[in-house]
Amino acid sequence: MGKDEKTKYSADELIEFEAIINEKLGKARKELNYIKETLSRSNDSGTDNTSGTSKLLEDGADTMEKESLSQLAARQQKFINNLENALIRIKNGTYGICVDTGKLISKERLRAVPHTMHCIEAKLAQKK
């Protein structure tokens, strides 16, 4: 590692990343609430007892929709957790440092995926 190579981001740079993360967190939480509201609405509407095959088809479609909404909610929750963990890394001074190589993750990558813990080289190496 050369003398000029940075080992961590400056306070100003971290403020920029924190703002990006907080903005993404706000949107992600709104989306999660929307998914949860949609799920609870679909639970409420499934109470009428009309018989027949069309009801069976509807129930099947409802079940599939609920499952995909539940998966979506779980993914969204994981994304929120990852963003919250990134904020913790900003506070404890480990943000932007690749957990695999110990090198600084590029700003471009952090702007695109602000919760990442891997530089692009480490990420690509994982896929092999």
N, C-alpha and C positions, 0 to 999 in steps of 0.2 A: 504494500500500500504506500503510495507516494505521500510526501509531506503535505502536498496541496489538496489531497483527497479528503473531502469532508466525511466525518463519521456520524454527524447528526444534523438535523435541521435547526435553523435559528428560531428564536421565539416568534419573529414576524412570520416566518414560513409556517410554523405550527399553528398560528392564529388563522392563517388562510385555510389550512387543512381542517381545522376545527370548525370553521364556518361551513365548509363543504359538507362535512359529516353531519353537523346539526341540521342543515337544510335537507339532506337525504333522510335523516332520522324523522324529521317532521312529516315529510311526504310518506315515508314507510309506515309510520304510526297511523296516519289518516287512512291509508289503504288497508291496513290491518283492521281498523275499526269498521271500515266499509264491508270488508269480507265477513267479519263477525256479525254485523247487522244483517247482512244478506242471509247468512246461515241461520240466524235465529228467526228471521222472517219465514224462511222455508220450513223451519220446524213448526212454526205456528200454523201455517196454511195446511199442513198435512193431517188435520183432525177430522175433516168431514168424511163420513162413512158411506160413500156411494159405491155400489157394487158394480161388477162387470169387468170385462177385459181391458177396457180403456183405462180404468183405475189401476190395474196391475201394471200396464205400460207406463203410466204416469209415475207410479211408485218407483219403478225401476229407474226411470229418468231422474226422478228426484234424488234417489239414493246415489246415482252416479254423480249428479251435480253436487250433492253434499260432500261426497268423497273428494271430488276435485277441489271444491272450496276449502275443505279441511286441509288438504295437501298444500294449497296455496297459502292458507293461513300459517301453516307450520313453516313453510319456506320464508314467508315474510317475517315471522318471529325470529327465525335464525339470522336473517339479514339484520334485523334490529339489534339482536344480541351482538353480532359482529361489529356493527357500528358503535355500540356502547363500549365494547372492549377496546376499540380503536381510540375512543376518547380517554379511556383509562391509560392506554399506552402513551398518549400525548402528555398526560399529567405526570406519569412516572419516568418520562424521558426515553422510552424505548420505541416511540412511534417512527415509522419510516425505515427501520433497520431490519434487513432480511433475517429471519430466524435461522435460515439455512447457511447463508454465506457471511453474515455479519456486516455486509456492505449496505450502503444507503440505497433504498429503492428509488427509482427515478421519479421525479415530480410528475411527469406525464402519466405514469402508471398509477401513482397515488391519486391524481385528479380523476382518473377514470374509475379506479377501484380503491376508494379511500380506506377501506377496512382491510386491505391485503397485508399479509405478513411475509410475503415472498417476493423477491425481485423476479423479473421476467425470466432470467436464466435458470433460477431455481425452480420456477413453475414449469418451464419447458422440460427440465430434467426429470421432474416428477412423472410426466406423461409417458416417458420412454419405457 
